[in-house]
Amino acid sequence: MRAVLLTADDSHVRTLTLDRPEARNAFSQSLYRALAAALVDAAADDSVRVVVVTGTTNFSAGTDLKEMAALAAGTFVGSGDGFTHLLEALEAFPKPLIAAVEGAAVGIGLTMLLHADVVVVADTARLRTPFSEMGVPPEAGSSVLLAERIGWQRAAELLLTSRWIDGAEAARIGLAWGCVPAGSALAEATRLAVEIAGRDPWATRRIKQLMLVGRGPGAVEARQRESAAFAELFAARRSTVTAGRDRVDRPEG
């Protein structure tokens, strides 16, 4: 099976590139697990001081909808815990984490940005939280973290409308640190990562640690509430499907 994540090291910076271009880097269970494992490895590697996450052509179009449908129906073969592993790795990541966004950043492609310390977006990037349109709850702690980053009203409007925003708006409202010309997001993120990697690594890790402690457990608790809402939704849908089958299978008379 072809690798879905590329890894490169340079100047104490590890770059992790989501590489499912045929699916616009939509997260399959294998990609969730690969990125989670890569973050755990980077956290434990003393030679890595900063991590940059980016994608091939697009950042990520969200969750693989075929796998999501199979999970909702209870027909997915294998473990469906990749999302949880990734979020646990992001929530506790102890080193500076930078995201470089080109193309689409949808669903988890946007909500995971809320766990990055710095986000660089291309001006042609297109981002959105599609949950209200899809009829599902928010995810990845975004019911708390989005408002924390951009304010309650802006967060509510984006979550409730599911509308698209571009890179310039993402930077203007504070979702991203900066907006750069198309094709240069990774270069700018790498420049910043190398600058940070050149600072005292004890200090940069302690700064990140103190910021995470200051955030508190709110993000984790939000994700747990969101997961419970997803479980409730999936259970209701399975019940509806089962009831429909029973009506079809029940003999007349």
N, C-alpha and C positions, 0 to 999 in steps of 0.2 A: 504494500500500500504506500502511495506517495506521501511524503511528509507534508503536513499542513501548517507547519511553523518553521520559519528560518531563523537561525541564530548567528550573530556576528559580534565579535569583541574587538574593540579598539580604544586605546587611551582610557582604560578603566570604565568604558561605557559598553554595555551590552544592548544590542538592538535586536528586538524580537519582532519578526515580520509575519503577520497573518497571511497565509498563502493558499487560499482557495479561490483563485480569481474567477474560476468558472461559476462560482456561486456568490460572487462579490463578497467573499470572505464571511458569508453567513456562518454562524457558529453551529457546527455539528458537535455531538458529544465528544468526538475525538479531538476537535479543536479546543473545546473547553478544557479538556484534560491536559492537552499539550501545553497550552498557555499557563494553566495552573502549575503544572510541574516545572515549567521553565522559570516562573516567578519564585517558586520555592528554592530551586537550584541557585538562582541569582542572589537570593537573600542569604544563602549559606556560603557563597563564594566571596572570600575576602578581596579577591582581585577586582570584583565588580563594585563600583561605587555609585553608578547611576544606571537606570534602565530606561530605554526608549521603546515604546510600543507603536508600531505602525502597520500598514497593510499594503499588499500588492494592488496597485491601481485604486482600489477603494479601501476605506478603513474597515467597515463591516456593515453589511446590510441587515444585521440582526441575527435572530435565531433561525436555524434551518426549520422552515415551516412544516416540511414533511415529517421530520422527527418530532416536532412539537405536537402535530396532529396525532401521531402514533402514541406519544406519551399520554395525551389527553384521552385517547380511546382505550388505553391499557394494552395496546398491541405492540409496543416497542420491545424489540429483542435486545436484552443486555441491560446494563445499568444506566439510569438516566440522571445520575448525580453529578455530571460534569459541571453544570452551572453552579451548584453549591460549592464544589471544590475551587472553581475560579474565584467566586466572590470571597470565600474565606482567605484565599491567597492575596487578593487585592486589599481587603479590609485590614490585614495585618502586615502588609508589605513594609519593611523597615527602612528602606532606602529611597532616595528621590526617584520618582517615577514620572516620566514625561511622555505625552502622547503626541504623535504627529498625524494629522488627519487630512487626507485627500479624498475626494469623491464622497461616497455615501457613508453616513454614520447614523444608523437607524436602530431603534430599540436598544439592545445591549451594546450596539456600536456607539450609542450616545451615553447610555447610563453608566457604562464602565469609565467614561471620561471623568465622572464625578469622583472617582477614586484616584485619579492622577493628580499630581501636585502642580503640574504645569501642562497646559494644552495649547498646541500650536495648530491652527487650521489654515488651509488654503482658502483663498477668496471664492473659489468655485465649489468648495465643499457644500454638501447639502445634508442637513441634520434634522431629525425629528423623533418624537416619542409617539409611536403609532397606537398606543394602547386603547384610547377611547374609540378609535376607528375599528380596531380589531375586537372590541368587546372583552378586553382582559384587564386585570389590574396592572399598575406599574410594577417595576422590578428593580433589583439590585440596590435597594435602599433609596431609590429616586424619589419616593413619596416624601422623604425628609431632605435628602441631599441636594435635590434640585433647588428647592426653596432656600436652603442654606447658602447656596452659591449665587443665585441670581435674584433672590427675593421672592416673597410669597405670590404676589400678583402675576409676575412674569412666569413663574413656575406653574401656577394654576392655569394660566392661559395656554401655555404650551402643552401641558398634560391633557387638558380638557378638549382642546381643538385638534390635536394631532397634526398641526400644520408644519410645513417645512420652514426652516430658516437657513440662510446661507452663512458662509464663514464670517463675513463682515458683521452680521447681526450677532452671531455667536460671540465675537470679541466685544462688541459694543455692550451687550448685556452681562458680560462677565463669565459666560460659560467657557470661553477660551481666553488665554492670556494674550494672544496676539494673532493677527490675520496677515498672511503673506501671499505673494503671487502663486498661482497654481504651479505645482511641480516643485516648490521649494520648502514645503512644510518639514520634510525630514531633514533637510540641510540646516534649517534654522533650529529645529529641535536638537539636532546633534551638536550644533555650535554651543547651545546653551548647556547641554549635558556635559560637554568637555570642559566648559568653564566651571561648572559645579563640581565635576570630578577632580578638578585641580585644587579645590579647597580641602581643608582638613577633613578626612573621612569620619573621624570620631565626631566632629562638630556637626557635619551634615546629617549623620545618622541620629544624633541626639536631637537635633532640631525636628527631624521627621517624627521621632518617638514622642516628643513633647506635644507636637501638633496633634498626633493621633490620640494621645491621652486627653488633651483638651477637648477634642471632638466628643469623647465619651462613647457610650454604647449605642447611641441613637441610630447609627447606620445599620448596625447588626440587628437591632430590635425591629427597625423598619423592614428590613429584608425578611425577617421571620414572619411579620404580619402579612407582608405581600405574598409570601409563599403559602401561608395558610389560606389566603383569599384565592390563590390559584388552585389549591387543592380542593377547595369548596366548589369552585367553578367546574373543574374537571369531573368531580364526583357527580354534580348535577347533570352534566352533559352525558356521562356514562349511563346514568339512571334513565335519562330520556331515550337514549338509543336502545337500552334494554327493554324499556316499556314498549317502544315501537316494534321491536322484534317479536315480543310476546303477542302483540295484537295481530301481527302478520302470521305467526305460527299457530295461533289458537284456532282449532277447527270450528266451523260454524255448526249451529244446531244444538 
